[in-house]
Amino acid sequence: MTEQAATIPGGRFQRMAQEALAVWRRLPFTTTVVVAMLIVGLATGALWRQAMDQPWYPDVAFGLPSFVAGRWWTLVSGAFFALTPWFYLPMVGSFALFVGWAEFHLGTRLTVAVTVVGQVLAVVGAALFLLVVQSPDWPWAAQTATQLDVGFSAGALAVAAVTSAMLRPPWRLRVRLALGIYALVAAFYTGTPADLEHFLAVAIGLAAGPRITRGLNPPAMGRPSRREWRLLAVAGLLLVAVTSVVTYFVPDDGPLGPDLGDTQDLVDLAITLVLVLLLIRGLRRGKRLTWWFTVVIAGLNVFLGLAIAVLGVLIAIFGGDLDIDNGLPRFAADKLLWTAVFVILIVGRRAFRVPSRRRVRRSTATAAIDHPTAVQMLQKSGGGTLSWMATWPENTWFRTPDGESFVAYQRHAGVAIGLGDPVGPEADRGEAVRAFATLCERSGWVPCLFSATEETADAAGELGWQRVQVAEDTLVDLPDLQFRGKSWQDVRSALNKAGKQGITFRMVTLAEERWSLVAQVRAISEEWVGDKALPEMGFTLGGVDEALDPHVRVGLAEDAEGQVQGVTSWLPVYGDGGEVRGWTLDVMRRRHDGTFRPVVEFLIASSCLAFQSEGAQFVSLSGAPLARAKGDEATAALDRLLDTLGETLEPMYGFRSLHAFKNKFAPRFEPMYLVFRDEADLPRIGIALTRAYLPDTPLREIVRMGRH
């Protein structure tokens, strides 16, 4: 025992050392610099004392005074310090994130070159700028020219700006806008030496990024899309909001000087932020009315700026004295921001056409079809294993402009969740997805497809959409099905026990059965629901009402007294020309106090034999929602979001246990995907899926039951 205890810490230390060595081999530059920062901080005490207050600080810090004094080595020494101890966290963290990501994708040599050159150009460029503009007439420039700075943050931001060119749309625009907003606000409204360095680093990186990463970055998407125009407008308003906050907390110290007139109070700031946030919310959804409000507000600001500019020119012409130190530069900068917003709104006006809710309902109604038409189109063109669920009445059916396909969807939390594949010719799936996305953009919804097949995911991928696997369809091929071999032991045992206990099987149309038998089926289903912590689920999970559809077949297991011991329902899978080529399992219930335990195995096996005799090609045991076959690895945050919902509901509904149960029938697996535009939509999609499956359950009840 003692020897084992002694070896465990050593083995753990050895594993940690091996992992650290693997990270260093993959990211040598990033890890070396981060470790050097920490070692220097420990050796000098800068990790717990402010470096800027130490007597040796001028000898290691860079800036205009150091360069004038000939201390050029500070370009190297200053990179490994932070001004204050708490600055180490953002400096080291941002360096590890930005430079590590770049080194992983660009390689070590190119990353070192971009980071070092970006740091040197930004630091020297800021010093040269201050050398040129320092003057007693500009207090900010005179004061800032005397200050020193440390840190490697300019190099990290430079490499972040360069590698942003490698991101795929719309993340490329989002990251570049975020970097630009930060750099502009910091440089013009606070204006410390670090802010100037960051501004130059970001500007250089954004300009050089497309050339440096040529051949590595995704191809340009051409003209900005609706979403990108909306993002640009939102970014402009966000910049206005950020500058308002900075102006309130830093009223006088920036390059632009004080605000024009009295400084705004907290109430003015709160009103401005609330107004801007409301406008951002509407513009993000492309609302036409919000666009009009924003155009009017931006236009008034532009008009006011022009009026002040004309007044200043007239004063200058007639020999008046225009005091430019009384807040005019900051006022002009504010109006330039509103001018940029105004131009974006006018040029990108076609992206803001989402009408009011009443008009949305009216416009979507014109593209919608009714239930009989949806059934008729499905029988004509055929569909996948989940296509019959698309005909359930809770759905809305969007018909594509060519009239050949439709997408069944439900709308929750501002998300339009398309169910399965578009129904229609397989060659037109890409166009069907495109038309569905256009409908959602015009309506201000987030589009996605849930439980789509690989063919649909591929078609959507050509439009730039993403995918994440959410389930696996379990298919049993019928033509050569025989319950032979060791793997079918449980199934054969269930069939044999049924014969000994007098359990018989019938495949029926439930709607044509006597009332008393339907009542038994309802009682079994309600008993099953009563055992759950949450109500019966919907969306891709049907119940007795769906089983009463005349197109649906129902398998019954009855004892000698005519009492139903278990029930399964099977949804038709149509091929071309209205022929049923397979069946999909939906309802699967057993009597709680039944005497025949393996009733479910008996029902599925008997149903397979019945459909085999009718010439069906396959049965689908359906994909348990949010469940995967053993051995499938979740990939990062995309999979984790859907896994969270599955893990929360597993104790109450047993999706993953059910998935394991279906393995008894030796199925083949086909992946089923959530198909979506980009990762930013995932949080809303997760909320929408929860509401789709549990539409009548309050969110607090879901959280409470998940905790239990």
Residue pairs with C-beta under 8 A, 6 or more apart in sequence:
23 31
24 31
24 32
26 104
27 100
27 103
27 104
27 108
28 103
28 108
29 99
29 103
29 108
29 111
29 112
29 115
30 95
30 96
30 99
30 100
30 103
30 111
33 80
33 95
33 99
33 152
34 92
34 95
34 96
36 80
37 80
37 81
37 82
37 88
37 91
37 92
37 95
37 152
38 47
38 88
38 92
40 46
40 80
40 81
41 47
41 80
41 81
41 82
41 88
44 51
44 54
44 56
44 81
45 54
46 54
46 81
46 82
46 85
46 88
47 85
47 88
48 85
49 85
50 83
50 84
50 85
51 57
51 60
51 61
51 81
51 82
51 83
51 84
51 150
52 61
52 83
52 84
52 148
57 148
58 65
58 66
58 71
58 148
59 71
59 74
59 77
60 74
60 77
60 78
60 81
60 150
61 74
61 78
61 81
61 148
61 149
61 150
62 71
62 74
62 75
62 78
62 123
62 127
62 148
62 149
62 150
63 74
63 123
63 127
63 147
63 148
63 149
63 193
64 127
64 130
64 131
64 134
64 145
64 146
65 145
65 146
65 147
65 148
66 72
66 74
66 148
67 74
67 124
67 127
75 119
75 120
75 123
75 124
78 123
78 148
78 149
78 150
78 151
79 119
79 150
79 151
79 152
79 155
80 150
80 152
81 150
81 151
82 88
82 91
82 150
82 151
83 149
83 150
83 151
87 151
90 153
91 151
91 152
91 153
94 153
94 156
94 157
95 152
95 153
95 155
95 156
98 156
98 157
98 159
98 160
98 163
99 111
99 115
99 155
99 156
99 159
101 160
101 163
102 111
102 114
102 115
102 159
102 160
102 162
102 163
103 111
105 163
105 166
105 216
106 114
106 163
106 213
106 216
110 212
111 159
114 158
114 159
114 162
114 205
114 212
115 152
115 155
115 156
115 158
115 159
116 155
117 158
118 154
118 155
118 157
118 158
118 159
118 162
118 201
118 204
118 205
119 152
119 154
119 155
119 158
119 201
121 158
121 200
121 201
121 204
122 154
122 155
122 158
122 197
122 198
122 200
122 201
122 204
123 149
123 154
123 197
125 197
125 200
126 193
126 196
126 197
126 200
129 196
130 141
130 144
130 145
130 193
130 196
131 145
133 141
134 141
134 142
134 145
135 141
135 142
136 142
140 191
140 253
140 254
140 255
140 257
141 255
144 191
144 192
144 193
144 196
147 192
147 193
148 193
149 192
149 193
149 194
149 197
151 194
153 194
153 197
153 198
154 194
154 197
154 198
154 200
154 201
155 201
157 179
157 183
157 198
157 201
157 202
157 205
158 201
158 202
158 204
158 205
159 205
160 175
160 179
160 205
161 176
161 179
161 201
161 202
161 203
161 204
161 205
161 206
161 209
162 205
162 208
162 209
162 212
162 213
163 209
163 213
164 172
164 175
164 176
164 179
164 205
164 206
164 209
165 172
165 209
165 210
165 212
165 213
165 217
166 172
166 213
166 216
166 217
166 218
167 175
167 217
167 218
168 218
168 464
169 218
169 221
169 225
169 228
169 464
170 225
170 227
170 228
170 231
170 678
170 680
171 678
171 679
172 217
172 218
173 224
173 228
173 231
173 232
174 231
174 680
176 206
177 231
177 232
177 235
179 202
179 205
179 206
180 202
180 206
181 235
181 238
181 239
181 242
182 198
182 202
183 198
183 199
183 201
183 202
183 203
184 199
184 239
185 239
185 242
185 243
185 246
186 192
186 195
186 198
186 199
187 195
187 196
187 198
187 199
187 255
188 254
188 255
188 256
188 333
189 243
189 246
189 247
189 250
189 254
189 255
189 256
189 330
190 246
190 250
190 253
190 254
191 253
191 254
191 255
209 217
210 217
221 228
221 464
224 232
224 348
225 351
226 286
226 350
226 351
226 441
227 351
227 441
227 677
229 344
229 347
229 348
229 350
229 351
229 352
230 283
230 284
230 285
230 286
230 348
230 351
230 352
231 284
232 344
232 348
233 283
233 294
233 341
233 344
233 345
233 348
233 351
233 352
234 280
234 283
234 284
236 337
236 340
236 341
236 344
237 276
237 279
237 280
237 283
237 294
237 341
238 276
238 280
239 337
240 276
240 334
240 337
240 338
240 341
241 272
241 273
241 276
241 277
241 280
243 333
243 334
243 337
244 264
244 269
244 272
244 273
244 276
245 269
245 273
246 254
247 259
247 263
247 264
247 330
248 263
248 264
248 266
248 269
251 258
251 259
251 263
252 258
254 330
255 329
256 329
256 330
256 333
257 325
257 327
257 329
257 330
258 326
258 327
258 330
259 327
259 330
259 331
260 326
260 327
260 328
260 330
260 331
261 327
264 272
275 297
278 290
279 290
279 293
279 294
279 297
281 290
282 289
282 290
282 291
282 293
282 294
283 290
283 291
283 294
283 352
285 354
285 414
285 444
286 351
286 352
286 353
286 354
286 441
286 442
286 444
287 352
287 354
287 444
288 352
288 353
288 354
288 355
288 356
289 356
290 352
291 345
291 349
291 352
294 341
294 345
295 342
295 345
295 346
297 338
298 338
298 339
298 341
298 342
298 345
299 342
301 334
301 335
301 338
301 339
301 342
302 335
302 338
302 339
302 342
304 335
305 331
305 332
305 335
305 336
305 338
305 339
308 328
308 331
308 332
308 335
309 332
312 322
312 328
315 321
315 322
316 322
322 328
345 352
353 442
354 360
354 441
354 442
354 443
354 444
355 363
360 443
360 444
363 442
363 443
364 396
364 398
364 439
364 443
367 398
367 399
367 439
368 396
368 397
368 398
368 399
369 377
369 397
369 399
369 406
370 397
371 391
371 393
371 397
373 397
373 399
374 390
374 391
374 397
374 406
374 408
374 423
375 391
375 551
377 405
377 406
377 423
377 424
378 387
378 388
378 390
378 391
378 423
378 574
379 574
379 578
380 576
380 577
380 578
381 404
381 405
381 423
381 424
381 425
381 576
382 574
382 575
382 576
382 577
382 581
383 390
383 420
383 421
383 423
383 573
383 574
384 420
384 421
384 453
384 573
385 473
385 475
385 573
385 582
385 584
385 620
385 622
386 419
386 420
386 421
386 451
386 540
386 584
386 622
387 420
387 421
387 423
387 573
387 574
388 551
388 552
388 571
388 572
388 573
388 574
388 584
389 408
389 419
389 420
389 540
389 542
389 571
389 586
390 397
390 408
390 419
390 420
390 423
391 408
392 542
392 546
394 410
394 538
394 539
395 408
395 409
395 410
395 419
396 408
396 409
396 410
396 411
397 406
397 407
397 408
398 406
398 407
398 408
398 409
398 435
398 436
398 439
399 405
399 406
400 406
400 407
400 422
400 424
400 428
400 431
400 432
400 435
400 436
401 435
402 428
402 431
404 424
404 425
404 428
405 422
405 423
405 424
405 425
405 428
405 429
405 431
405 432
406 422
406 423
406 424
406 432
407 418
407 422
407 423
407 432
407 433
407 435
407 436
407 449
408 418
408 419
408 420
408 423
409 416
409 417
409 418
409 419
409 436
410 416
410 417
410 419
410 539
410 692
411 417
411 445
412 687
412 688
412 689
412 691
412 692
412 695
413 684
413 687
413 688
413 691
414 444
414 445
414 446
414 684
414 688
415 445
415 446
415 447
415 448
415 681
415 684
415 685
415 687
415 688
416 436
416 439
416 440
416 443
416 445
416 446
416 447
416 448
417 448
417 449
417 450
417 539
417 685
417 688
417 689
417 692
418 436
418 447
418 448
418 449
418 450
418 452
419 449
419 450
419 451
419 539
419 540
420 449
420 450
420 451
420 452
420 453
421 429
421 449
421 452
421 453
421 455
421 456
422 428
422 429
422 432
422 433
422 436
422 456
424 432
426 455
429 455
429 456
429 459
430 459
430 460
430 462
430 463
433 449
433 456
433 459
433 460
433 463
433 465
433 675
434 463
436 447
437 447
437 463
437 677
439 445
439 447
440 446
440 447
441 447
446 676
446 677
446 681
446 684
446 685
446 688
447 676
447 677
448 674
448 675
448 676
448 677
448 681
448 685
448 688
449 456
449 460
449 673
449 674
449 675
449 676
450 470
450 539
450 540
450 674
450 689
450 692
451 470
451 471
451 540
451 623
451 625
451 672
451 673
451 674
452 460
452 467
452 672
452 673
452 674
452 675
453 473
453 670
453 671
453 672
453 673
454 670
454 671
454 673
456 673
456 675
457 465
457 467
457 673
457 675
460 467
460 675
461 467
464 677
465 675
465 676
465 677
466 638
466 675
466 676
466 677
466 678
466 679
467 673
467 674
467 675
467 676
468 635
468 638
468 639
468 642
468 673
468 674
468 676
469 628
469 632
469 639
469 671
469 672
469 673
469 674
470 625
470 626
470 642
470 672
470 673
470 674
471 623
471 624
471 625
471 626
471 627
471 628
471 671
471 672
472 623
472 627
472 628
472 629
472 632
472 659
472 669
472 670
472 671
472 672
473 620
473 622
473 623
473 669
473 670
473 671
473 672
474 620
474 621
474 622
474 623
474 659
474 662
474 663
474 665
474 667
474 668
474 669
475 618
475 619
475 620
475 621
475 667
475 668
475 669
475 670
476 608
476 618
476 619
476 620
476 621
476 665
476 666
476 667
476 668
477 617
477 618
477 668
478 608
478 611
478 612
478 616
478 617
478 618
478 619
479 612
479 617
481 608
481 609
481 612
483 491
483 492
483 495
483 605
487 666
488 666
490 598
490 601
490 664
491 601
491 605
491 664
491 665
493 598
494 598
494 599
494 601
494 602
494 605
495 602
495 605
495 606
497 503
497 596
497 598
497 602
498 504
498 505
498 557
498 596
498 598
498 602
501 559
501 595
501 596
502 559
502 560
503 557
503 558
503 559
503 565
503 596
503 599
503 602
504 557
504 558
504 559
505 555
505 556
505 557
505 602
505 603
505 606
505 607
505 610
506 555
506 556
506 558
507 553
507 554
507 555
507 556
507 606
507 607
507 610
508 553
508 554
508 555
508 556
509 550
509 552
509 553
509 554
510 518
510 521
510 544
510 547
510 548
510 552
510 554
510 569
511 548
511 549
511 550
512 550
517 556
517 564
518 544
518 548
520 563
520 564
521 544
521 547
521 554
521 556
521 564
521 567
521 589
522 544
524 564
524 566
524 567
524 589
524 590
524 591
524 592
525 536
525 543
525 544
525 567
525 587
525 589
527 591
527 592
528 589
528 590
528 592
529 535
529 536
531 592
532 652
532 653
533 651
533 652
533 705
533 708
534 649
534 652
534 653
534 694
534 697
534 701
534 702
534 705
535 694
535 696
535 697
536 543
537 625
537 653
537 693
537 694
538 692
538 693
538 694
538 695
539 625
539 689
539 692
539 693
540 622
540 625
540 693
541 586
541 625
541 693
542 569
542 571
542 586
542 587
543 587
544 587
546 552
546 569
546 571
546 586
546 587
547 554
547 567
547 569
547 586
547 587
551 571
551 572
552 569
552 570
552 571
552 572
552 586
553 569
553 570
553 572
553 583
554 567
554 568
554 569
554 570
554 587
555 567
555 568
555 569
555 570
555 603
555 606
555 607
555 610
556 564
556 566
556 567
557 564
557 565
557 566
557 567
557 596
557 599
557 602
557 603
557 606
558 564
558 565
559 565
559 595
559 596
563 591
564 591
565 590
565 591
565 594
565 595
565 596
565 599
566 589
566 590
566 591
566 594
566 596
566 599
566 600
566 602
566 603
567 587
567 588
567 589
567 603
568 585
568 586
568 587
568 588
568 589
568 600
568 603
568 604
568 607
569 585
569 586
569 587
570 583
570 584
570 585
570 586
570 607
570 611
570 619
571 583
571 584
571 585
571 586
572 580
572 583
572 584
573 580
573 581
573 582
573 583
573 584
573 618
573 620
574 580
574 581
575 581
580 616
581 616
581 617
581 618
582 611
582 616
582 617
582 618
582 619
582 620
583 607
583 611
583 616
583 619
583 620
584 619
584 620
584 622
585 604
585 619
585 620
585 621
585 622
586 622
588 600
588 603
588 604
590 599
590 600
591 599
596 602
600 661
601 664
604 621
604 665
605 665
607 619
608 619
608 665
611 619
621 662
621 665
621 667
623 659
623 672
624 655
624 656
624 658
624 659
624 662
625 646
625 655
625 693
626 642
626 643
626 645
626 646
626 649
626 655
627 646
627 655
627 656
627 658
627 659
628 656
628 659
629 659
629 663
629 669
630 660
634 640
634 643
637 679
637 682
638 679
638 682
641 682
641 683
641 686
642 674
642 686
642 689
644 686
645 686
645 689
645 690
646 655
646 656
648 702
648 706
649 655
649 693
649 706
650 656
650 657
651 706
651 708
652 705
652 706
674 685
676 682
676 685
690 699
690 702
694 702
